[in-house]
Amino acid sequence: MVFLTLSRWIRSRGPDRYWKVQELLKHARHFRGRKNRCYSLAVRAVRRAFVYATKGRKLKKRNMRTLWITRIAAASREHGMKYPVLMSNLTKVDLFKYSNSIVNR
């Protein structure tokens, strides 16, 4: 017994590939040059952009922490106190967890 309609049950890869390409090009729309039009160039550019985005999330936390420390140090010097002394006093009175609210004021 031969099933002649088996080929109709097999999905074609055309539409899936089209939407895969469109999804990738959507991420590459803001790139310059051929990287936002050519799929082969856009693949590399988008992958690199996602790597930078992953690294950037960690770098943002690091930069914000240094900014907070700089602001707290400047405010403590303004009041005639050094940063380590202020931080040790904040931990003694259990206000260290509120240091972000001190910085953002």
HELIX and SHEET records of a PDB file:
HELIX    1   1 LEU A    6  TRP A    9  1                                   4    
HELIX    2   2 GLY A   14  HIS A   27  1                                  14    
HELIX    3   3 GLY A   33  ASN A   36  5                                   4    
HELIX    4   4 TYR A   39  GLU A   78  1                                  40    
HELIX    5   5 TYR A   83  LYS A   92  1                                  10    
HELIX    6   6 PHE A   96  TYR A   98  5                                   3    
HELIX    7   7 SER A   99  VAL A  103  1                                   5    
END                                                                             
